[in-house]
Amino acid sequence: MTAPDFFIVGSPKTGTTALHEMLRQHPQVFMPELKEPRFLADDMRPRAGFEHGPRETGYPTTLEDYLALFADAAPGQRVGEATTTYLWSRSAAQNIAQLAPDARIIAILREPASFLRSLHQAFLKGRNEGERDFRTALSLERSRREGRNIPSTSHRPQLLQYSEHVRYVEQLRRYGERFPPERMLVLIYDDFRSDNAATIRRMLRFLGVDDSAPIDVTNANVTDRTVRSWRLKSLLHTVSTGRGPVGAATKATVKALTPQGMRRGAVSSLRRRAVLAPPPPPDEELMLELRRRFKPEVVALSEYLDRDLVDLWGYDRLA
């Protein structure tokens, strides 16, 4: 069975969804419809009691299931997948190397403080996090490591150790120990955001495919949203999936009365307007504290990549 020969390993909140969709347009590239298969990260397993929940539906649980995702790849196509927590994972690099020792690795990195704020919003939206205050959520790392203060809805509490997500040099070294430099491409989110087209062409050249093929370039800017109403979000999810007697009956009625396109548009519009809202403005004092805290990591990353990220991310201008 076909195994991937390239992996987008992270990070989250760096435009990888847009990248996944753009790569899928290329005739010489195959990526499955499912983004984030997460199969090769042993430490990404869900919390006990969540293994068979709705969030796990459709995800591979065996190697056969995983490889089946790539069964439709045509001969000669580059085959890849994108799981953004593979960079965070302590096991994914080894598992990827065992499955595909000649694989190519793509990582996208973002300034630590803004990245963690975005990650907190994403965890709130997905109910992995329950603490709305970003500062408080950061302060709970130690107690959560000991199994305390974990939200009842948290399906992967291991991800709530926020500081572990920005240990970039340690993460890259796990891959660097298993893959030669010419098979690793490390990108900076700022470059992707400022010129989506140039970044995608650079990736195509790295993959060894035609970088002049027409691609509908998608905006890779990350938009953070927070949940305005969990009750309404849950109701919309119940109706859209048809789960339970109420959800099934409502979905059947709506389906009978409205065309498919209109249904999707109405649910999407209601979700944007009534369920999701812009996040609160950043706490600039906290953001400054985080940049001071993670400056040594940025300095080390600059040296590791031989690029001045201290200047790019403004860490040389901290008050």
C-alpha positions as CSV (number, residue, x, y, z in Angstrom):
1,M,0.0,0.0,0.0
2,T,1.1,3.6,-0.7
3,A,2.8,5.5,2.2
4,P,3.3,9.2,2.2
5,D,6.6,10.6,1.0
6,F,6.2,14.0,2.5
7,F,4.8,15.3,5.7
8,I,3.7,18.8,6.9
9,V,4.5,18.4,10.6
10,G,3.5,21.8,12.0
11,S,2.9,24.1,13.6
12,P,-0.9,24.7,14.1
13,K,-2.3,28.1,13.5
14,T,0.2,28.9,10.7
15,G,-2.0,28.6,7.6
16,T,-1.6,24.9,7.1
17,T,-5.3,24.4,6.2
18,A,-4.9,26.7,3.3
19,L,-1.6,25.1,2.3
20,H,-3.3,21.6,2.4
21,E,-6.0,22.8,0.0
22,M,-3.5,24.5,-2.3
23,L,-1.3,21.4,-2.6
24,R,-4.4,19.2,-3.3
25,Q,-4.9,21.2,-6.5
26,H,-1.6,20.2,-8.0
27,P,-1.8,17.4,-10.5
28,Q,1.5,15.9,-9.3
29,V,0.6,15.9,-5.6
30,F,-1.8,13.7,-3.8
31,M,-3.1,14.6,-0.3
32,P,-6.1,12.9,1.3
33,E,-9.3,14.9,2.0
34,L,-8.7,14.3,5.7
35,K,-6.3,16.8,7.1
36,E,-4.6,15.9,10.4
37,P,-4.7,12.1,10.4
38,R,-2.4,12.3,13.5
39,F,-1.9,8.5,13.3
40,L,1.9,8.6,13.6
41,A,1.8,10.6,16.9
42,D,1.5,8.0,19.6
43,D,1.3,10.7,22.3
44,M,-1.7,12.3,20.6
45,R,-4.1,9.5,21.8
46,P,-7.3,10.9,23.2
47,R,-8.1,10.9,26.9
48,A,-9.7,7.8,28.4
49,G,-13.5,8.0,27.8
50,F,-13.1,10.0,24.6
51,E,-11.7,7.2,22.3
52,H,-15.0,6.6,20.6
53,G,-16.5,10.1,20.7
54,P,-17.7,12.1,17.7
55,R,-14.3,13.8,17.4
56,E,-12.6,10.5,16.7
57,T,-15.0,9.4,13.9
58,G,-13.3,8.9,10.6
59,Y,-9.7,9.0,11.9
60,P,-7.5,5.9,11.2
61,T,-6.8,3.6,14.2
62,T,-4.7,1.0,12.4
63,L,-1.8,1.2,9.9
64,E,-4.1,-0.4,7.3
65,D,-6.7,2.4,7.9
66,Y,-4.0,5.0,7.7
67,L,-2.4,3.8,4.5
68,A,-5.9,3.4,2.9
69,L,-6.1,7.3,3.0
70,F,-3.6,7.3,0.2
71,A,-5.0,4.4,-1.9
72,D,-6.2,6.8,-4.6
73,A,-2.8,8.3,-5.3
74,A,-1.8,7.9,-9.0
75,P,1.6,6.5,-10.0
76,G,4.2,9.1,-10.0
77,Q,2.4,11.5,-7.7
78,R,4.0,12.9,-4.6
79,V,2.0,11.7,-1.6
80,G,1.7,13.7,1.6
81,E,-0.3,14.4,4.6
82,A,-0.5,17.4,7.1
83,T,-0.7,16.8,10.8
84,T,0.4,20.0,12.6
85,T,1.0,18.3,16.0
86,Y,3.6,16.0,14.6
87,L,6.1,18.8,15.4
88,W,5.0,18.9,19.0
89,S,4.9,15.1,19.3
90,R,7.9,13.3,20.8
91,S,7.1,10.1,18.9
92,A,6.1,11.2,15.4
93,A,9.6,11.9,14.0
94,Q,10.7,8.3,14.8
95,N,7.4,6.8,13.5
96,I,7.7,8.8,10.3
97,A,11.3,7.7,9.8
98,Q,10.3,4.1,10.3
99,L,7.4,4.2,7.8
100,A,9.1,6.5,5.2
101,P,12.8,6.9,5.8
102,D,13.2,9.0,2.6
103,A,10.4,11.3,3.4
104,R,10.5,15.1,3.1
105,I,9.5,17.2,6.1
106,I,7.9,20.6,6.0
107,A,7.5,22.7,9.2
108,I,6.1,26.2,9.5
109,L,6.9,28.3,12.6
110,R,5.3,31.3,14.1
111,E,6.4,34.0,16.7
112,P,5.8,32.2,20.0
113,A,3.6,34.7,21.9
114,S,1.1,35.3,19.1
115,F,1.2,31.6,18.3
116,L,0.3,30.5,21.8
117,R,-2.5,33.1,22.0
118,S,-4.0,31.7,18.8
119,L,-3.5,28.1,20.0
120,H,-5.4,29.0,23.2
121,Q,-8.3,30.3,21.2
122,A,-8.3,27.2,19.0
123,F,-8.4,25.0,22.1
124,L,-11.3,26.9,23.5
125,K,-13.2,26.6,20.2
126,G,-12.6,22.9,20.1
127,R,-13.4,22.5,23.9
128,N,-10.0,21.0,24.6
129,E,-9.5,24.1,26.9
130,G,-12.1,25.4,29.3
131,E,-10.2,28.3,30.9
132,R,-11.1,31.4,28.9
133,D,-8.4,33.6,30.4
134,F,-5.2,33.1,28.6
135,R,-2.9,34.1,31.5
136,T,-4.7,31.7,33.8
137,A,-4.6,28.9,31.3
138,L,-0.8,29.3,31.1
139,S,-0.5,29.3,34.8
140,L,-2.2,25.9,35.1
141,E,0.5,23.9,33.2
142,R,2.1,22.5,36.3
143,S,-1.2,21.4,38.0
144,R,-2.5,19.9,34.7
145,R,0.8,17.9,34.3
146,E,-0.2,16.4,37.7
147,G,-3.7,15.6,36.5
148,R,-5.5,18.5,38.2
149,N,-7.6,21.4,36.8
150,I,-8.3,19.5,33.5
151,P,-11.5,20.6,31.9
152,S,-14.2,17.9,31.7
153,T,-14.5,18.5,27.9
154,S,-10.7,18.2,27.3
155,H,-10.2,15.3,24.9
156,R,-6.4,15.7,24.7
157,P,-5.2,17.4,27.9
158,Q,-1.6,16.6,27.0
159,L,-1.8,19.5,24.5
160,L,-2.5,22.0,27.3
161,Q,1.2,22.3,28.2
162,Y,1.4,25.4,26.2
163,S,5.1,26.1,26.6
164,E,6.0,22.7,25.1
165,H,4.5,23.9,21.8
166,V,7.2,26.5,21.2
167,R,10.3,24.5,22.0
168,Y,11.2,24.8,18.3
169,V,14.8,23.9,18.3
170,E,14.2,20.7,20.3
171,Q,11.4,19.8,18.0
172,L,13.4,20.4,14.8
173,R,16.3,18.5,16.2
174,R,14.1,15.4,16.6
175,Y,13.6,15.5,12.8
176,G,17.2,16.6,12.1
177,E,18.5,13.5,13.8
178,R,16.5,11.3,11.4
179,F,16.4,13.2,8.1
180,P,19.2,15.0,6.2
181,P,19.0,18.8,5.8
182,E,18.1,18.6,2.1
183,R,14.9,16.7,3.1
184,M,13.8,19.3,5.6
185,L,12.1,22.6,4.7
186,V,11.5,25.1,7.6
187,L,9.3,28.0,6.8
188,I,8.4,31.1,8.7
189,Y,4.7,32.0,9.0
190,D,5.4,35.7,8.3
191,D,6.8,34.8,4.9
192,F,3.8,32.6,4.1
193,R,1.4,35.3,5.2
194,S,3.0,38.1,3.2
195,D,3.4,36.2,0.0
196,N,1.3,33.0,-0.2
197,A,2.1,32.4,-3.8
198,A,5.9,32.6,-3.4
199,T,5.8,30.2,-0.4
200,I,3.7,27.6,-2.2
201,R,6.1,27.7,-5.2
202,R,9.0,27.2,-2.9
203,M,7.3,24.2,-1.4
204,L,6.6,22.7,-4.8
205,R,10.3,23.1,-5.8
206,F,11.2,21.4,-2.5
207,L,8.9,18.5,-3.4
208,G,10.4,18.2,-6.9
209,V,7.2,18.9,-8.8
210,D,6.3,21.5,-11.4
211,D,6.2,24.9,-9.6
212,S,4.6,26.6,-12.5
213,A,1.4,24.6,-12.4
214,P,-1.7,26.8,-12.0
215,I,-2.9,26.9,-8.3
216,D,-5.7,29.0,-6.9
217,V,-3.7,30.7,-4.1
218,T,-5.7,30.8,-0.9
219,N,-5.2,33.5,1.8
220,A,-3.1,31.8,4.5
221,N,-3.7,34.4,7.1
222,V,-5.0,32.8,10.3
223,T,-8.3,34.2,11.7
224,D,-8.9,33.6,15.3
225,R,-12.4,33.2,16.5
226,T,-13.9,32.4,19.9
227,V,-17.2,30.7,20.8
228,R,-19.9,33.1,21.7
229,S,-22.5,30.5,22.7
230,W,-21.6,26.9,23.5
231,R,-25.4,26.0,23.7
232,L,-26.1,27.3,20.2
233,K,-22.9,25.7,18.9
234,S,-23.9,22.3,20.3
235,L,-27.4,22.7,18.9
236,L,-26.1,23.5,15.4
237,H,-23.7,20.5,15.6
238,T,-26.6,18.3,16.6
239,V,-28.8,19.5,13.7
240,S,-26.0,19.4,11.1
241,T,-24.9,15.9,12.0
242,G,-28.4,14.6,12.7
243,R,-27.4,13.0,16.0
244,G,-30.1,11.9,18.4
245,P,-33.9,11.9,17.8
246,V,-34.2,15.7,17.9
247,G,-31.2,16.3,15.6
248,A,-32.4,13.6,13.2
249,A,-36.0,14.9,13.0
250,T,-34.8,18.6,12.6
251,K,-32.3,17.7,10.0
252,A,-34.9,15.7,8.0
253,T,-37.3,18.6,8.1
254,V,-34.8,21.2,7.0
255,K,-33.5,18.8,4.3
256,A,-37.0,18.4,2.9
257,L,-37.7,22.1,2.8
258,T,-34.4,23.6,1.6
259,P,-31.8,23.0,-1.1
260,Q,-28.5,21.6,-0.1
261,G,-26.5,24.8,-1.0
262,M,-28.9,27.0,0.9
263,R,-28.7,24.7,4.0
264,R,-24.9,24.9,4.0
265,G,-24.9,28.6,3.5
266,A,-27.5,29.2,6.3
267,V,-25.7,27.0,8.8
268,S,-22.3,28.6,8.0
269,S,-23.7,32.1,8.2
270,L,-25.5,31.4,11.5
271,R,-22.3,29.8,12.9
272,R,-20.2,32.8,11.9
273,R,-22.7,35.4,13.2
274,A,-24.3,33.9,16.3
275,V,-21.8,31.2,17.5
276,L,-18.4,32.6,16.8
277,A,-17.0,36.0,17.7
278,P,-13.7,37.8,17.4
279,P,-11.4,37.0,20.4
280,P,-10.8,39.6,23.0
281,P,-7.9,42.0,22.3
282,P,-4.5,40.7,23.4
283,D,-3.2,41.5,26.9
284,E,-0.2,43.5,25.8
285,E,1.5,43.1,29.2
286,L,1.1,39.3,29.1
287,M,2.4,39.3,25.5
288,L,5.5,41.2,26.5
289,E,6.0,38.8,29.4
290,L,5.8,35.9,27.0
291,R,8.2,37.4,24.6
292,R,10.7,38.0,27.4
293,R,10.2,34.4,28.6
294,F,10.7,32.9,25.1
295,K,13.5,35.2,23.8
296,P,16.2,32.6,24.5
297,E,14.2,30.1,22.4
298,V,14.0,32.7,19.6
299,V,17.8,33.4,19.8
300,A,18.5,29.6,19.7
301,L,16.2,29.2,16.7
302,S,17.8,32.1,14.9
303,E,21.2,30.3,15.3
304,Y,19.8,26.9,14.3
305,L,18.2,28.2,11.1
306,D,20.8,30.9,10.4
307,R,18.2,33.5,10.1
308,D,17.7,36.6,12.3
309,L,14.3,35.9,13.8
310,V,15.1,38.1,16.8
311,D,14.9,41.1,14.5
312,L,12.0,39.8,12.4
313,W,9.8,39.1,15.4
314,G,10.8,42.3,17.3
315,Y,12.6,40.5,20.2
316,D,15.5,42.9,19.9
317,R,13.1,45.8,20.8
318,L,11.5,44.4,24.0
319,A,11.0,47.1,26.6
